[in-house]
Amino acid sequence: MALGTNLGDRFEHLQSAVKAIFKRVGTITKISSVYQTPALGFDGADFLNCVLELQTRHEAQDVLAEILNIEKALGRQRSKSGGYTSRAIDIDILFYDTAVINQDNLQVPHPQIANRKFVLQPLNELAGGFIHPVLHTSIKDLLVQTEDGSVIEQQSKILSNPQDAYDFSRLNYIAIEGNIGAGKTSLCHMLADDFNAKLILERFKDNPFLPKFYQDQQRYAFALEMSFLADRYQQLLEDITQFDLFKECVVADYDAYKSLIFAKVTLQQEEYNLYKKLFYLMHKELPKPDVYIYLYQNTDRLLENIKKRGRSYENAIKPDYLQKINDGYLEFIKNQQNDSIKIIDISGLDFVKNRSDYLLLLDQIFA
């Protein structure tokens, strides 16, 4: 995206736009230097310009709708004549990955990139080797070739990135827990994407006892819990120990104690006593998470989410079973003398669809 402004407190307009884009569009991965450039195509005050690189889960048209709303909220008044005028903020989509989009209200790549030095200079700073998908030329070469002879002055003041408020460097190992259908795996994927974290996901699909358990719990409970215990132990031991926890962040969609919580719900007392002895022998060798997040979701939403993902063997899950699992987690958490455990109620949130809900969740994780 390219940002520009030539009215009022220009730097503050750019910073406000950066914050709004982060809140409404996606994770900002890079911000260029700020450059002062003369108005192009009309008489007006000098502009401040910059370019952002970001990751978004929105489609291109949704991104456009969001930035138009941001422009309006920040005081942009569009000329009815359609000509160039001074503006409080201007936000343009330059590229959307390598997509080529030709629609009435959106053209990507932006058709004027090669003719605008105030775009090419900051863009070259972030992605000089990127190949324009239509012109088949690198940004670096387009900057050399442009006929725009405008004088561009790099500013010493830099824009801050809202992403920096979330310091993953102090959280090397994060465990996201929750009931069946709470959304823990979805959250782990989002955190891994946005913060370049290593991802550890439970291999439940490979467990041959899981479908059988939902058909006949009493018969297959012990075999299921033993197989999960062995697999979780092996996965956590192998996957986490291969990472350098002092340099890399690891996000897992389960914690080892999950085995004990589920076993207490599903096993007979004699079986559970035996299982517990084995669990604690194995648990000693496993690394412990820096922060343990429990996503609390009410039972109705859990059942709704389970139905949406459409796993046939989960159709037999009953509300009382989910309640027992939730009670087991809360009992476990209550008995832990550990201030790194956080319970976050997400019953009224949809952090997958709504970025504002996702950021609210991040704020609570890093509080």
RALIN-V539585 format. One record per residue. N is the residue number from 1. RES is the residue in one letter. PHI is phi as a letter, one per 40 degrees, with the letter a starting at -180 (* if undefined). NEAR is the number of other C-alpha atoms within 10 Angstrom. D_LAST is the distance of its C-alpha to the last C-alpha in Angstrom with 1 decimal. Layout:
{{N:RES:PHI:NEAR:D_LAST} {N:RES:PHI:NEAR:D_LAST}}
This chain:
{{1:M:*:19:30.2} {2:A:b:22:32.1} {3:L:b:22:30.9} {4:G:a:27:33.4} {5:T:a:26:34.0} {6:N:b:24:36.8} {7:L:b:19:36.2} {8:G:g:10:34.5} {9:D:c:10:31.6} {10:R:c:19:31.7} {11:F:c:20:28.8} {12:E:c:12:26.5} {13:H:c:21:27.8} {14:L:c:24:27.0} {15:Q:c:17:23.4} {16:S:c:16:23.0} {17:A:c:22:24.5} {18:V:d:20:22.3} {19:K:c:16:19.1} {20:A:c:20:21.0} {21:I:c:22:22.1} {22:F:c:22:18.7} {23:K:c:18:17.6} {24:R:b:19:20.8} {25:V:b:24:22.6} {26:G:i:19:20.7} {27:T:c:21:19.0} {28:I:c:21:20.7} {29:T:c:15:22.0} {30:K:a:16:24.3} {31:I:b:21:25.3} {32:S:c:20:28.8} {33:S:c:20:30.0} {34:V:c:24:31.1} {35:Y:b:23:34.9} {36:Q:c:19:37.3} {37:T:a:20:40.2} {38:P:c:18:43.1} {39:A:d:19:43.3} {40:L:b:15:45.0} {41:G:g:9:47.6} {42:F:a:11:47.7} {43:D:c:11:48.0} {44:G:a:15:44.7} {45:A:c:14:42.2} {46:D:c:16:40.6} {47:F:c:26:37.5} {48:L:b:26:34.3} {49:N:b:29:33.4} {50:C:a:27:30.9} {51:V:b:28:30.1} {52:L:b:20:27.0} {53:E:b:19:26.7} {54:L:a:17:24.2} {55:Q:b:16:23.8} {56:T:b:17:24.0} {57:R:b:14:24.7} {58:H:c:15:26.9} {59:E:c:9:30.7} {60:A:d:18:32.3} {61:Q:c:12:33.6} {62:D:c:12:30.2} {63:V:c:19:28.9} {64:L:d:18:31.8} {65:A:c:11:31.2} {66:E:c:16:27.6} {67:I:c:21:28.7} {68:L:c:16:31.6} {69:N:c:14:29.3} {70:I:c:22:27.1} {71:E:d:19:30.3} {72:K:c:14:31.5} {73:A:c:13:28.3} {74:L:c:17:28.6} {75:G:g:13:32.2} {76:R:c:19:34.2} {77:Q:b:15:37.7} {78:R:c:15:39.8} {79:S:c:11:43.5} {80:K:c:6:45.8} {81:S:c:7:48.3} {82:G:g:7:45.9} {83:G:c:9:46.7} {84:Y:c:14:44.4} {85:T:a:16:43.1} {86:S:c:20:40.6} {87:R:a:21:37.1} {88:A:c:20:33.7} {89:I:a:26:32.1} {90:D:b:24:33.5} {91:I:b:22:31.6} {92:D:b:16:33.7} {93:I:c:19:33.1} {94:L:c:20:35.0} {95:F:b:20:34.6} {96:Y:b:18:33.1} {97:D:f:12:33.3} {98:T:b:13:37.1} {99:A:c:12:37.9} {100:V:b:14:40.9} {101:I:b:15:40.6} {102:N:b:11:43.5} {103:Q:b:9:42.8} {104:D:d:6:44.0} {105:N:b:7:40.7} {106:L:a:14:39.1} {107:Q:b:14:40.6} {108:V:b:20:38.7} {109:P:c:21:39.2} {110:H:d:18:39.5} {111:P:c:10:43.3} {112:Q:b:10:43.3} {113:I:d:20:41.1} {114:A:c:21:44.2} {115:N:b:16:45.5} {116:R:b:17:42.6} {117:K:c:23:41.9} {118:F:c:29:38.9} {119:V:c:22:37.3} {120:L:c:25:38.9} {121:Q:c:24:37.9} {122:P:c:22:34.1} {123:L:c:27:34.4} {124:N:c:20:36.5} {125:E:c:16:33.8} {126:L:c:18:31.3} {127:A:a:16:33.8} {128:G:c:17:37.3} {129:G:c:14:38.4} {130:F:c:16:37.4} {131:I:c:16:40.6} {132:H:d:16:41.2} {133:P:c:15:42.0} {134:V:b:12:45.0} {135:L:c:11:46.4} {136:H:f:10:45.8} {137:T:b:14:45.2} {138:S:c:16:42.3} {139:I:c:24:40.3} {140:K:d:18:41.6} {141:D:c:15:45.1} {142:L:c:23:44.6} {143:L:c:22:43.5} {144:V:c:13:46.7} {145:Q:c:11:48.8} {146:T:c:14:47.6} {147:E:c:12:50.2} {148:D:c:14:47.7} {149:G:c:9:48.6} {150:S:d:13:46.0} {151:V:c:11:44.9} {152:I:b:16:41.1} {153:E:b:13:39.3} {154:Q:c:16:36.0} {155:Q:c:12:33.7} {156:S:c:9:31.9} {157:K:c:10:28.8} {158:I:b:15:26.2} {159:L:c:17:23.7} {160:S:c:12:20.0} {161:N:b:16:18.3} {162:P:d:16:15.1} {163:Q:c:17:14.5} {164:D:c:10:14.0} {165:A:c:11:10.5} {166:Y:b:14:9.6} {167:D:c:10:10.9} {168:F:c:18:12.4} {169:S:c:13:14.7} {170:R:c:11:12.7} {171:L:b:17:12.4} {172:N:c:19:16.1} {173:Y:b:23:16.5} {174:I:b:25:14.4} {175:A:b:22:16.1} {176:I:b:21:15.8} {177:E:b:24:17.8} {178:G:i:23:19.4} {179:N:c:23:22.8} {180:I:c:18:25.6} {181:G:g:20:24.9} {182:A:c:23:21.2} {183:G:h:23:20.5} {184:K:c:22:18.9} {185:T:c:21:21.5} {186:S:c:13:21.0} {187:L:c:20:17.2} {188:C:c:25:18.2} {189:H:c:18:20.8} {190:M:c:17:18.6} {191:L:c:19:16.0} {192:A:c:17:19.1} {193:D:c:14:20.8} {194:D:c:17:18.1} {195:F:b:16:17.0} {196:N:f:14:20.4} {197:A:c:21:19.3} {198:K:c:20:22.0} {199:L:b:19:22.4} {200:I:b:20:23.7} {201:L:b:16:24.9} {202:E:c:16:26.8} {203:R:c:11:30.5} {204:F:c:12:31.4} {205:K:c:9:33.9} {206:D:c:9:36.1} {207:N:c:13:36.4} {208:P:c:12:40.0} {209:F:c:18:39.4} {210:L:c:22:36.7} {211:P:c:18:39.0} {212:K:c:15:41.5} {213:F:c:19:39.0} {214:Y:c:16:38.3} {215:Q:c:15:42.1} {216:D:a:11:42.9} {217:Q:c:15:40.0} {218:Q:c:12:42.2} {219:R:c:12:44.1} {220:Y:b:18:41.4} {221:A:c:23:38.4} {222:F:c:20:39.1} {223:A:c:14:40.0} {224:L:c:21:36.9} {225:E:c:23:34.5} {226:M:c:16:36.4} {227:S:c:17:36.3} {228:F:c:21:32.6} {229:L:d:23:32.0} {230:A:c:13:34.3} {231:D:c:17:32.8} {232:R:c:22:29.1} {233:Y:c:18:30.1} {234:Q:c:13:32.1} {235:Q:c:16:29.5} {236:L:c:21:26.6} {237:L:c:16:29.0} {238:E:c:12:30.6} {239:D:c:13:27.8} {240:I:c:20:25.1} {241:T:c:12:27.7} {242:Q:c:9:29.1} {243:F:c:13:25.9} {244:D:c:11:24.9} {245:L:c:15:21.5} {246:F:c:11:21.4} {247:K:b:10:22.0} {248:E:b:16:21.0} {249:C:c:22:18.0} {250:V:b:25:19.0} {251:V:b:26:17.7} {252:A:b:26:19.7} {253:D:c:21:20.2} {254:Y:a:24:21.1} {255:D:b:19:20.9} {256:A:d:19:24.2} {257:Y:c:17:23.8} {258:K:d:19:24.4} {259:S:d:21:28.1} {260:L:c:19:28.3} {261:I:c:19:26.7} {262:F:c:17:29.0} {263:A:c:26:32.0} {264:K:c:19:31.8} {265:V:c:17:32.1} {266:T:c:21:34.8} {267:L:c:20:37.0} {268:Q:c:13:39.7} {269:Q:d:12:39.2} {270:E:c:8:41.5} {271:E:c:14:40.0} {272:Y:c:18:36.4} {273:N:c:14:37.5} {274:L:c:10:39.0} {275:Y:c:20:36.0} {276:K:c:15:33.6} {277:K:c:10:35.7} {278:L:c:13:35.6} {279:F:d:19:31.9} {280:Y:c:12:31.1} {281:L:c:9:33.7} {282:M:c:16:32.0} {283:H:c:15:28.4} {284:K:d:9:29.0} {285:E:c:11:29.5} {286:L:c:15:26.3} {287:P:c:14:23.2} {288:K:b:14:20.1} {289:P:c:20:16.7} {290:D:c:14:13.9} {291:V:a:19:11.6} {292:Y:b:23:13.2} {293:I:b:22:12.2} {294:Y:b:23:14.7} {295:L:c:21:15.4} {296:Y:c:20:17.4} {297:Q:b:22:20.1} {298:N:c:17:23.1} {299:T:c:21:26.5} {300:D:c:12:28.1} {301:R:c:15:25.6} {302:L:c:20:25.8} {303:L:c:20:29.6} {304:E:c:11:29.4} {305:N:c:15:27.3} {306:I:c:19:29.7} {307:K:c:14:32.7} {308:K:c:10:31.4} {309:R:c:10:31.1} {310:G:g:10:34.7} {311:R:c:10:35.1} {312:S:d:10:38.4} {313:Y:c:13:37.9} {314:E:c:17:34.8} {315:N:c:13:37.0} {316:A:c:10:37.9} {317:I:c:14:34.4} {318:K:b:11:34.6} {319:P:d:13:32.0} {320:D:c:10:32.8} {321:Y:c:13:32.0} {322:L:c:20:28.5} {323:Q:c:14:28.0} {324:K:c:17:29.1} {325:I:c:22:26.7} {326:N:c:21:23.8} {327:D:c:15:25.1} {328:G:c:20:25.4} {329:Y:c:21:21.8} {330:L:c:15:20.7} {331:E:c:12:23.4} {332:F:c:14:22.2} {333:I:c:16:18.6} {334:K:c:11:19.9} {335:N:c:8:22.1} {336:Q:c:10:19.6} {337:Q:c:8:18.8} {338:N:a:11:15.7} {339:D:c:9:12.1} {340:S:c:13:11.0} {341:I:c:18:12.0} {342:K:b:16:10.0} {343:I:b:16:12.2} {344:I:b:15:11.5} {345:D:c:13:14.6} {346:I:b:19:15.9} {347:S:d:15:19.4} {348:G:c:10:19.4} {349:L:b:15:17.9} {350:D:b:13:19.8} {351:F:c:19:17.4} {352:V:c:14:20.5} {353:K:c:11:22.6} {354:N:b:12:20.1} {355:R:c:20:18.0} {356:S:c:17:16.2} {357:D:c:17:15.2} {358:Y:c:18:14.1} {359:L:c:15:11.9} {360:L:c:13:10.4} {361:L:c:19:9.8} {362:L:c:15:8.3} {363:D:d:12:5.8} {364:Q:c:12:5.0} {365:I:c:18:5.7} {366:F:c:12:3.8} {367:A:d:7:0.0}}
